[in-house]
Amino acid sequence: MKKLLSAVTSIVMSASLLTSAFASTVSAASSKTAVQPNVSLSNFDDIATKNVAASGDLTLDFGEYNVDAGGSVNVDIKLTDGDVAVGGMDVFYQIDSPLTITGFGGTSAAYGASVDTNKEKLEQGFFAVSEGEPVKGEVGASVFKCKVSVPSTTPTGDYKITFKSIEAYKSGQSSESWDVNVIPGVIHVTGTITGSDSQPTPTETVTETTTDYIPSGDSDLTLDFGKYTVDAGSSVSVDVKLAAGDVAVGGMDVFYQIDSPLSITGFGGTSAAYGASVDTNKDKLEQGFFAVSEGEPVKGEVGASVFKCKVSIPADCPDGEYKITFKSVEAYKSGQNSDSWDVNVIPGVIHVNGTSTESTTSTTQTVTESTTESTTVTIPDTEGDLTLDFGKYTGEKGGSVNVDVKLAAGD
């Protein structure tokens, strides 16, 4: 983030100051001078409330939220007051344990800026410059966003999230900072009794979660996994589409589940339906995204893909139908309460053509013979109006090969 701050300095300071802006070390406890701002990020760790004033030139509000233990919530930090122009901001988060910040938004709607993030330091920052001038933020719009995860063992209670420090830079060579009033966020957690994690079996837990978060009746949104047919030993791309829904969504967070022995081995990186980049936690089979356009939540494109994943089928997988769905899903509304829309999820059905070891050998032989016969019949030596050519291929037993049927002739 020092590069970010150096760039801020390059915008607001003259060229003669560029080479010396960070030449000397300034203690975080010392007062600012007219020519060098206090921007040493390493010094912020010692200060719990750097530039967080009881009243100030700007007010940022984290809001209040309700969430169950084991869930997560998107926190929207809004500009609630402030009529001053800002050249950029730099913030460090802090949050009550055992809650953790596990995701960050990439844009500041209030200032029309892209946000840089240092996940390890819980730090974010941006430039706010329009036609060479600092920008006045849009009151009521989002300045920063983050995702908070709540462990399943979290006790019931109120937990605070705020900024450990914040710099809101003015314009000019002094690069002084505005005073910022930060209203901490309060996350009301509904916890579970001790030992609840070990009581239900995984199957029972999935059933309960599905009932809670994935209604089977009327809902605001419907996501459809679709149906697929695939051979054992191969893979299939699963496309989770928005089948119905006329409501705006600020973001989604999902956890997959799939019948054994099938496994999810890949994930898509974009949500076409909402025009958003998707973050993935492969270990937890979790995906999520923010959906914001010009500071507002987004209505998805019905029929388009919301999420995508790749499912792999073992070679010894028996014949049968296997289900893939969401263990849980949150589709967030707009607003500080971060309520969620009801989502109806239609599970996917993967029809697997499985075989035993003996039948695999037989099938391979049959396919080889069938291909030879089909080539003879489909592509005769005599002349015709069109000629289609299957080509020749070499494959290993138990493997697979892509067959490309080409138009060899035809006018």
JOMOZI-V780810 format. One record per residue. PSI is psi in degrees with one decimal (none if undefined). OMEGA is omega in whole degrees, 0 to 359 (999 if undefined). NEAR is the number of other C-alpha atoms within 10 Angstrom. Layout:
PSI:OMEGA:NEAR, PSI:OMEGA:NEAR
This chain:
-13.9:176:16, -33.1:177:12, -38.9:179:8, -47.5:183:17, -34.6:177:21, -37.0:179:14, -37.1:175:15, -45.1:181:21, -37.7:181:27, -26.8:179:17, -41.1:189:21, -13.3:181:22, 158.6:177:19, 164.1:184:11, -31.1:183:11, -19.9:181:9, -10.9:186:16, -41.0:186:16, -12.9:185:9, 5.3:186:11, -33.0:181:16, 25.8:186:18, -34.4:182:10, 155.2:180:9, 131.0:180:11, 125.1:179:17, 138.3:179:14, -22.7:181:18, -12.6:183:12, 164.8:179:8, 157.2:180:10, 150.4:171:17, 173.7:183:12, -22.9:186:10, -18.8:181:15, 119.2:179:21, 159.1:176:19, 93.0:186:22, 15.1:179:22, 105.5:188:15, -32.3:182:16, -23.0:181:10, -13.0:183:14, -24.0:185:20, -23.2:184:13, -2.4:186:12, 122.0:186:12, -27.8:186:13, 49.0:182:14, 117.7:178:20, 19.0:175:20, 100.2:188:22, 158.2:176:16, -32.5:172:11, 154.5:185:12, -174.0:179:16, -26.6:178:15, 150.5:175:22, 125.0:176:20, 133.4:185:26, 123.6:180:21, -24.3:179:26, -179.1:179:19, 148.0:187:19, 154.1:175:20, 133.8:181:16, 149.0:176:18, 150.1:173:18, 138.2:183:20, -6.1:181:16, -164.9:178:17, 164.4:183:20, 142.2:174:24, 124.3:180:25, 127.6:185:28, 109.1:181:26, 112.6:187:24, 152.2:172:26, 108.1:183:23, -14.3:178:20, 143.3:177:18, 120.6:182:18, 34.0:181:12, 151.7:180:13, 139.4:184:20, 133.3:178:23, -16.2:179:26, 166.0:178:26, 153.7:175:22, 126.3:185:22, 152.4:170:22, 129.4:180:21, 157.4:165:16, 148.4:185:19, 145.4:179:19, 137.4:175:13, 147.0:8:12, 12.2:178:12, 149.3:180:19, 151.7:175:16, 118.8:187:20, -0.3:179:13, 158.0:183:20, 143.7:174:24, 153.6:185:22, 0.0:180:19, 153.6:173:23, 102.2:183:25, -36.0:183:24, -32.5:183:21, 4.4:178:28, 44.5:187:21, 152.7:171:19, 141.0:185:15, 130.1:174:22, 147.9:186:18, 137.9:167:19, 98.7:187:12, -38.6:183:12, -38.0:182:6, 0.0:184:12, 46.0:185:19, 140.3:173:21, 155.2:179:23, 160.0:179:26, 161.7:169:27, 145.5:175:25, 89.4:183:25, 129.8:176:21, 117.8:183:13, 40.8:177:6, 2.9:182:10, 150.6:174:15, 165.4:191:22, 139.0:169:23, 129.2:182:18, 157.0:177:24, 110.9:181:19, 132.9:182:18, -13.0:181:17, 165.8:182:20, 132.8:175:28, -47.4:176:28, 159.0:173:25, 148.4:174:22, 162.3:178:18, 130.0:180:19, 128.2:178:21, 140.1:185:18, 116.8:179:23, 151.1:182:17, -19.4:181:17, 8.6:182:16, 128.7:178:19, 156.4:174:17, 136.5:179:14, -179.9:178:11, 132.0:183:15, 140.7:187:18, 141.2:171:16, 137.0:182:23, -169.9:173:22, 130.6:173:23, -36.5:175:21, 158.5:180:23, 139.3:172:25, 123.6:174:21, 102.2:192:22, 137.8:174:26, 178.0:173:20, 155.8:176:21, 168.2:184:16, -25.0:181:17, -25.4:182:17, 38.2:176:24, 167.1:184:19, 146.9:172:21, 151.9:170:21, 134.0:184:20, 125.9:174:23, 116.4:180:21, 122.6:176:26, 110.3:184:21, 152.6:175:19, 150.3:177:22, 123.0:179:20, 111.3:179:24, 113.5:183:17, 128.8:171:21, 106.0:187:17, -179.9:180:18, 160.2:179:16, 155.5:180:11, 134.7:178:11, -1.2:183:9, -25.9:181:10, -30.4:187:14, -4.5:185:8, -61.5:181:9, 149.2:172:12, 162.4:179:10, -36.8:180:11, -43.4:180:8, -38.9:179:11, -42.7:179:14, -42.2:181:16, -44.1:181:12, -43.9:180:15, -41.7:180:14, -40.6:180:19, -39.3:183:13, -42.8:192:12, -14.7:184:20, 82.1:182:23, 145.9:180:16, -13.1:181:14, -142.7:180:9, 145.5:182:10, 170.7:181:15, -31.6:181:16, 148.8:174:21, 124.3:176:20, 132.6:185:25, 122.0:180:20, -23.8:179:25, -179.7:180:15, 146.3:187:15, 151.1:174:15, 130.8:186:13, 151.9:178:15, 150.3:174:20, 142.4:180:23, 4.3:181:18, -162.4:181:15, 166.7:181:18, 142.4:176:16, 125.1:181:15, 127.5:185:24, 109.9:180:20, 108.6:187:23, 153.6:173:24, 105.2:184:23, -28.0:179:20, 150.6:178:18, 122.9:182:18, 33.4:181:12, 151.0:179:13, 139.6:184:21, 132.4:177:23, -14.0:179:23, 165.5:177:23, 154.1:175:21, 125.4:185:22, 152.9:170:19, 128.1:181:16, 158.6:166:16, 147.7:184:19, 146.0:180:19, 138.8:175:13, 147.4:8:12, 11.4:177:12, 153.0:180:19, 151.3:177:16, 118.6:187:20, 0.8:178:13, 158.0:184:16, 144.4:174:21, 153.9:184:19, -0.7:180:17, 153.2:173:18, 101.5:183:22, -35.3:183:19, -31.6:184:19, 4.1:178:27, 44.1:187:19, 153.3:171:19, 140.5:185:16, 129.0:174:22, 147.0:186:18, 137.5:168:18, 98.6:187:11, -36.7:183:12, -37.1:181:6, 0.6:185:10, 46.0:184:19, 140.2:172:19, 155.5:179:21, 160.4:178:25, 158.9:168:27, 142.3:179:30, 94.6:182:25, 131.6:175:23, 117.4:183:15, 40.1:177:12, 2.8:183:20, 151.1:175:16, 165.5:191:20, 137.6:170:23, 129.3:182:18, 156.9:177:24, 111.2:181:18, 133.2:182:18, -14.1:180:15, 165.5:182:16, 132.6:175:24, -47.4:176:27, 158.0:174:25, 147.5:175:21, 162.2:178:17, 128.6:180:15, 130.1:179:19, 139.9:183:18, 123.3:179:23, 154.1:181:16, -26.9:181:17, 17.1:181:14, 128.4:180:18, 158.2:171:16, 146.1:175:14, -178.4:178:11, 133.2:184:15, 140.9:186:17, 141.6:171:16, 137.3:182:23, -169.6:173:23, 130.2:172:23, -37.7:175:21, 155.9:179:22, 136.6:174:27, 124.3:175:21, 103.3:191:23, 138.7:173:23, 179.3:174:19, 154.7:176:18, 161.7:184:17, -22.6:180:18, -16.5:177:17, 38.3:174:21, 162.3:182:17, 147.4:173:19, 152.5:172:19, 132.6:183:21, 126.7:174:23, 119.7:181:23, 123.1:175:26, 110.4:184:20, 151.7:175:19, 148.7:177:21, 121.5:180:20, 111.6:178:24, 115.2:182:17, 126.7:172:21, 90.5:184:15, 162.4:180:20, 155.3:172:19, 176.4:180:14, -42.5:181:12, -45.7:182:8, -26.8:177:11, -43.7:178:17, -45.9:180:13, -42.6:181:12, -40.9:180:15, -43.8:179:16, -43.4:181:13, -42.8:180:12, -42.7:180:11, -47.3:180:12, -43.9:182:12, -38.5:179:12, -40.8:179:14, -47.3:180:12, -43.3:181:11, -39.2:178:12, -41.6:180:16, -40.5:184:11, -42.4:187:10, -32.1:184:12, 79.8:182:15, 160.5:179:11, -18.3:181:9, 163.2:181:6, 149.4:178:9, 174.4:180:10, -34.5:178:7, 147.5:175:11, 123.1:176:16, 133.9:185:15, 120.8:179:14, -24.6:181:16, 179.9:180:10, 143.5:186:10, 155.6:175:9, 123.8:180:6, 157.7:178:11, 149.5:178:8, 131.6:181:10, -6.6:180:14, -156.4:180:10, 161.5:179:12, 142.0:176:9, 123.2:179:7, 126.6:185:10, 108.3:181:11, 110.6:187:10, 150.6:171:11, 104.8:184:11, -28.8:180:10, 153.8:178:12, 123.3:182:9, none:999:4
